Amino acid sequence: MATQESPPPGTSSAMRNAFGTVLSALILLLIGVLAFSIRLFSVIKYESVIHEFDPYFNYRVTQFLSKNGIYEFWNWFDDRTWYPLGRVIGGTVYPGLTLTAGTIWWALNAINIPLSVETVCVFTAPVFSAFASWATYLLTKEVKGSGAGLAAAALLAMVPSYISRSVAGSYDNEAVAIFALIFTFYLYIKTLNTGSLFYATLNALAYFYMVCSWGGYTFIINLIPMHVLLCIVTGRYSPRLYIAYAPLVVLGTLLAALVPVVGFNAVLTSEHFASFLVFIIIHVVALVYYIKGLLSPKMFKVAVTLVVSIGMVVCLIVVAVLVALVASSPTGGWSGRSLSLLDPTYASKYIPIIASVSEHQPPTWPSYFMDINVLAFLVPAGIIACFSPLSDASSFVVLYIVMSVYFSGVMVRLMLVLAPAACIMSGIALSQAFDVFTASIKYQLGRSSNSKDDAEDNTSTNNAPKDDSSSGKIDKGEEVAKERSSKKGKKKEREPADKPSVKSKIAKKRALVLPLEASIVALLLLIMLGAFYVIHCVWAAAEAYSAPSIVLTSQSRDGLHVFDDFRESYAWLSHNTDVDDKVASWWDYGYQTTAMANRTVIVDNNTWNNTHIATVGTAMSSPEKAAWEIFNSLDVKYVLVVFGGLIGYPSDDINKFLWMVRIGGGVFPHIKEADYLRDGNYRIDSEATPTMLNCLMYKLSYYRFVETDGKGYDRVRRTEIGKKNFKLTHFEEVFTSHHWMVRIYKLKPQKNRIRGKAKKLKLKTSSGLDSKPVKKNPWI
Amino acid sequence: MMNLSRSVALISLFLLPFLSSSFSVDNPTDRRVLVLLDDLSLKSSHSTFFNTLKSRGFDLDFKSADDSKLALQRYGQYLYDGLIIFAPSTERFGGSLDSKSVADFVDSGRDLILSADTSASDLIRGIATECGVDFDEDSSAMVIDHSSFSVSDGDHTLIAADDLVKSDVILGKSKIEAPVLFRGVAHSLNPTNNLVLKVLSASPSAYSANPTSKLSSPPQLTGSAISLVSVMQARNNARVVISGSLQLFSDRLFRSGAQKSGSPDKYEKSGNEQFVTELSKWVFHERGHLKAGSLVHHRVGETDEPAIYRIKDDLEFSVEILEWSGKSWEPYVADDVQVQFYMMSPYVLKTLSTDKKGLFHTSFKVPDVYGVFQFKVEYEKLGYTTLSLSKQIPVRPYRHNEYERFIPTAYPYYGACFTTMAGFFVFSFVYLYHK
C-alpha cells in the first residue's frame, strides 16, 4: 500500500516504494515458507502418512480419481461401503479437495515429477495454508493497508486452530476450504472497493471453488448478504455494493447448483434463502435510488410511498411463499447440522448422531486460548481499529468476526472459521499499534534531532515503508495533510475504502503522539507478545496437533512407546480375510477399514443413513445371539472393536458405547439407555447392570481380558471389570492386536445340527458314568 | 527329471483327497459303511437288511461296538462314508469312538443310521439328542397301542404303524401298502427344530409306558406326538435315521405278515422291508440329492456376466440343477424353484421355469433401487438336500450422461429460457443505442 500513499513523486520516495514492494514480496514469500514448514512436524516426528479418519476417505477417492479419471469419479458408485446399500460417491462428496489434489498430481506427473498420490495428498494442506496466508494478506490489505496485511498473514501462517486441521497428512476438506473462504472474501471486498465486474465474476468463481470444497460455503452465502443488508441499513448503498453482490448471487447460485452434492439444494434449502431475500431487497433499494435521481423531491415522496408499498407486498408474498415451502418440509427446510448452529441444544436433543461427534460439541474456554492464543486479546483492539474509520470493507471484517465468534461457540469445528477473522483483526490491531508507537518514536526523535530522519527506518518490523511515508507526511505539517485530505475528499466517491482511513490515520497520529519511553516499552511488550504467540504456535504444531492418530505414542520412564495397532490390524484384515468379506465396526473406523484394509464395511464416517448406523448400534448393544442375527442378516463376517482398557487409550468403543445405545435406541425402541446405566452412572464394574454386562460390546471388549493381569483392571475406566470369566457362543476371537487396541472377531457359522432339549439330564448321567471309571482307573 | 518327479508328486498331492475318499461332491452316495453291533448275532438276524445294502454295492464293515480298535478316521481322513449303529445297549464304544466323534462324523457330512431299543443306553440316547431326537426318559418304557397293534402277535407293544410321511423322495415312489411293524421305544421331536422330521409316527391312541408295570401317572409321551422313526438332515446335508426299534430292521419282522387290529386288510408281508430299504436309499444319498451349477446372469442380448448392473437393466438369470439318481446326475425337474434379487429383503422374487434338461431360467428387470444385491436361490424341499446359493452383484444408478438430454414436457421451459435471453439482448441493445 505504500505506493498508493506516496507523497509527490520524487526519486528517493520512488526508490523507497520500490524497496517496500520488494520487501513485502520477500516477507510474503517467507510467510508462505513458514506456513508450509511449520506444518511438517508431523512428517518429521512420525512419517508421511494420511491422518485420522476422513482424510483416508479423501485419499481413497483421490486414488480412484487419479486411476479412473474425472467422469468415472463423478459416476462412482461405491459398493464397498454401507453394505448393502452402497454409496454414490460422485454425488455425495464435495469434490474440491479431491479434484485439487488430483490436478496437482496430474500436473506434476505431466512434467515428469513422479510423486505418488499419497505424497501429494499429504502435502496438499501445507501448500494450501501458504496460499491461505497470502489470501489473508490480500484481504487485510484491502481493509487496512499492506502493513496490516503482512501482520495478519504472518499470524494466520501459524495460528494453531488452522494448524490443527492442516498439518501435513491432514488431508481434509478444510485444508483447501479455508483458502477458498478467505479468497472469496478478498474478492468480495476487492469488488466492493473497486466496483469492477471483473472481480465480481472472479468472486463468483472463487465461491464456486468454495462450494466444491466444503459444506461451510453456507457461511459465505449468509455472511455476505448480512453485510450487504448492513450496508443498506446504514445508508451505505452504492452501485459498487450492487456489483459486488448481485452477480455473486446469480452466478454463484448457478455454479453451486452444478456441484452434484449441492444441486437443487442451492435454491431449495433455507440456508440459501437469506441471499435471495437480500437480492430482492438490494433491487428494491437500487430502484429507489434510480427513481430518486429521476424525479423531483416532491414527486419522489409520492413515488416512495408507492414503491415501498409495492415492495412490501412483493416481499410479503415472497416471504409467505418461503415460509410455506419451508414449513412443508419435515425439518423446516433446515438440515440438522445447520439447526444445531442456531439452537446449540438442538442436535444433542434430537440428533444423537450429530451430537456424538466430538467436533460438533461446543468448545471450552481453554480451547479458545489453545487455538487462537494471544489473538483473543488483540481482537477487540482490532475491532476498535476497524471503527476508526468505518468503511464498507472494515464493517465486513467486523461482521465476520462477530459471526464467527458466535458459530465457534456452537461447534468446536467452526473455530477454524474464527481463526482467519481473529488473525485479520489482530493483524490490524498490531499494525495500527506499531504505526502509532513507531510514529511517536520517530516524532519524538525527530523533534530532538531533525537530521536523524532515516536512521530508525528498520526498527519497525513489518511496516517499515508505510511508517516512513506517514511520518514523513507528519513532518511536513498540517497544510500538506489538509491539502491531501481535500484531494482525497474529491476522490472519495471512487475509492472510499482506503482514503478515509488514510486521512483519519494522519489526523489520529497527530493526536496520538506518545512519550518516547512509553512507546519504546509498549513496542517491546508487543514484540514479546508476538514472541509468546510464536512460541505457543510452534509448540502447538510440534506437540499438540501433529499426531496422526493412527499411530499413537506415549512417553514413559523407559522411553518412547509406539502404538501401531490400527495399521497392524488393518493389515491383518487385508491379508487374512476374503476380498468380499464384510467387516462391521462402529462407524468411526469405516473409512480406515475401506481405505487401509480394502474390506467392505457396513457403516462409515459419512453418516448419511441413520437407520443403518442404528442397526449396528443395536447389534453392539444387544446380547450375543440377537447381535449375531443382526450381523448375519447383513452378511457380516468379522466384527472389529477398539479397546483401550489395556493401555489406557480413552477414545475406545466402550467410551463411545452410550452413543451406540442412544443412536440404536432412537430407531429401535427396545434398546433403552436406562438399562445400561446404574442410577444414571455409566459403569462397567461389578455394579454395572446385567444388560450392560451381557451386551455384545462389553463381551467383545473384555473377552479374555482377565487373562492379562488376573484381575481385569481397566486402565481407562480405572476400575476392575464387572464380569471377568465368560465364553463367547456366537463369535470367536480371530485377532487381537499387540496392545489389545483392536480386537477382531469372526461370526461363528450356524450350528450344523440342532440338539434336543433333554440334553442336560443326559449329560449329567453320562458324565457320572464316565467319570467313575476314570476316577477309579488310577487305583486299579 | 527333477521337475517331472516333482510335478508327479504335486499331482498326486492334489489327487490324494479324491483317491482316498470316494464320498465326494460328484458322487454323493456312500460306499464304505461301518456297522457297529453290540451282539454279532445281529449280523444274521438282520441279514436281509444288510444283504440289500451289499447288493446295492455298499461295502459293509461289521465291528463289535466294544472293539478296542474302533476308529472312524485315520490320519485325519475318514475311513467310512456311513455309519450304522445297531448297538442299543452299548454303554461305551471301544477304541477312540465316543458320542462326540459320532457327532463330528455327522458334521463332516457323513450319514448315520442309529437304532435304539428298549433300555437303550445313555450313550445311544446322547447321540440321538445330539441329532435333535429325545427318547423317552423312562428307560423301561415302550410304545403301547391298544387300537393299532399287530394282530398276528396279539401283543400290544408290536405296533402296526401306517402313518408315514408323504414324501416320494424319502420313501420312494411306490406306496408302502402294508403297515410297518414296530416294537421299541418312543421318541419326540422339538417342534421348533426344522431339521428333524417324523417319518413314521404313532397313531393318536399310542402312548409310552412300561408294559410290565401298572401305570401310576399319566404317560409323558402320547398320541401322534410320538415318533417311531425320524430322520434328520443337517445343515451340511448329512442325513441321519433314528429308529426307536432295532427289530424294525430284523428278518423276522421283514417276513412276518401284518394285519392291523380292527382293519380287514391282511398282508402276507409287513411293510418293513420296503420301508427300511427305501429309507436306507434316502439316508445314503441314493435319492434326493441335488447339485446346482453356478448362478449365471447377464443382460438381455449379451452373454458375458457384467461386473455391475444399472437400475432398470433387463437381465437373464439361469442356474443348472441336477439330481443324483444313485448312479448318475440327472436333470432335476420342478416348478417351484425360485430366485430372489435380494438386498436386505427380496426386491424380485420369481419362479424359475425349467427346460427339463436341468436348466432353470428366468428374466426380469432390475428394480429402480441401487445397492449391492444378491441373486439368491434358497431351495428347501422336503427330503431333498438344501440348496442355498447366492451371488453378489452391485447395481448402480444412472450415469450423468444416461439421462435424457431433452424432455418433451419441458419444451416450454427451454422456450422460456431462450426467449428471455433474446429479449434481454434486444432490450440492452435498444436501451444502450436508442436516443
HADDOCK unambig.tbl for C-alpha pairs under 7 A between the chains (distance, minus, plus):
assign (segid A and resid 75 and name CA) (segid B and resid 399 and name CA) 5.52 0.50 0.50
assign (segid A and resid 75 and name CA) (segid B and resid 400 and name CA) 6.67 0.50 0.50
assign (segid A and resid 77 and name CA) (segid B and resid 396 and name CA) 5.91 0.50 0.50
assign (segid A and resid 79 and name CA) (segid B and resid 372 and name CA) 6.19 0.50 0.50
assign (segid A and resid 79 and name CA) (segid B and resid 394 and name CA) 6.37 0.50 0.50
assign (segid A and resid 83 and name CA) (segid B and resid 372 and name CA) 6.68 0.50 0.50
assign (segid A and resid 84 and name CA) (segid B and resid 343 and name CA) 6.38 0.50 0.50
assign (segid A and resid 84 and name CA) (segid B and resid 371 and name CA) 5.83 0.50 0.50
assign (segid A and resid 84 and name CA) (segid B and resid 372 and name CA) 4.76 0.50 0.50
assign (segid A and resid 84 and name CA) (segid B and resid 373 and name CA) 7.00 0.50 0.50
assign (segid A and resid 85 and name CA) (segid B and resid 371 and name CA) 4.34 0.50 0.50
assign (segid A and resid 85 and name CA) (segid B and resid 372 and name CA) 5.93 0.50 0.50
assign (segid A and resid 86 and name CA) (segid B and resid 371 and name CA) 4.90 0.50 0.50
assign (segid A and resid 86 and name CA) (segid B and resid 372 and name CA) 6.20 0.50 0.50
assign (segid A and resid 752 and name CA) (segid B and resid 107 and name CA) 6.33 0.50 0.50
assign (segid A and resid 752 and name CA) (segid B and resid 234 and name CA) 5.62 0.50 0.50
assign (segid A and resid 752 and name CA) (segid B and resid 235 and name CA) 4.93 0.50 0.50
assign (segid A and resid 752 and name CA) (segid B and resid 236 and name CA) 6.32 0.50 0.50
assign (segid A and resid 753 and name CA) (segid B and resid 131 and name CA) 6.19 0.50 0.50
assign (segid A and resid 753 and name CA) (segid B and resid 234 and name CA) 5.36 0.50 0.50
assign (segid A and resid 753 and name CA) (segid B and resid 235 and name CA) 6.65 0.50 0.50
assign (segid A and resid 754 and name CA) (segid B and resid 131 and name CA) 6.49 0.50 0.50
assign (segid A and resid 754 and name CA) (segid B and resid 132 and name CA) 5.57 0.50 0.50
assign (segid A and resid 754 and name CA) (segid B and resid 193 and name CA) 6.64 0.50 0.50
assign (segid A and resid 755 and name CA) (segid B and resid 129 and name CA) 5.75 0.50 0.50
assign (segid A and resid 755 and name CA) (segid B and resid 130 and name CA) 4.75 0.50 0.50
assign (segid A and resid 755 and name CA) (segid B and resid 131 and name CA) 5.59 0.50 0.50
assign (segid A and resid 755 and name CA) (segid B and resid 132 and name CA) 4.27 0.50 0.50
assign (segid A and resid 756 and name CA) (segid B and resid 129 and name CA) 4.70 0.50 0.50
assign (segid A and resid 756 and name CA) (segid B and resid 130 and name CA) 6.31 0.50 0.50
assign (segid A and resid 756 and name CA) (segid B and resid 131 and name CA) 6.78 0.50 0.50
assign (segid A and resid 756 and name CA) (segid B and resid 132 and name CA) 3.83 0.50 0.50
assign (segid A and resid 756 and name CA) (segid B and resid 133 and name CA) 5.51 0.50 0.50
assign (segid A and resid 756 and name CA) (segid B and resid 134 and name CA) 5.93 0.50 0.50
assign (segid A and resid 756 and name CA) (segid B and resid 190 and name CA) 6.82 0.50 0.50
assign (segid A and resid 758 and name CA) (segid B and resid 129 and name CA) 6.97 0.50 0.50
assign (segid A and resid 758 and name CA) (segid B and resid 134 and name CA) 6.34 0.50 0.50
assign (segid A and resid 759 and name CA) (segid B and resid 129 and name CA) 6.35 0.50 0.50
assign (segid A and resid 762 and name CA) (segid B and resid 122 and name CA) 6.70 0.50 0.50
assign (segid A and resid 762 and name CA) (segid B and resid 126 and name CA) 6.21 0.50 0.50
assign (segid A and resid 766 and name CA) (segid B and resid 122 and name CA) 6.20 0.50 0.50
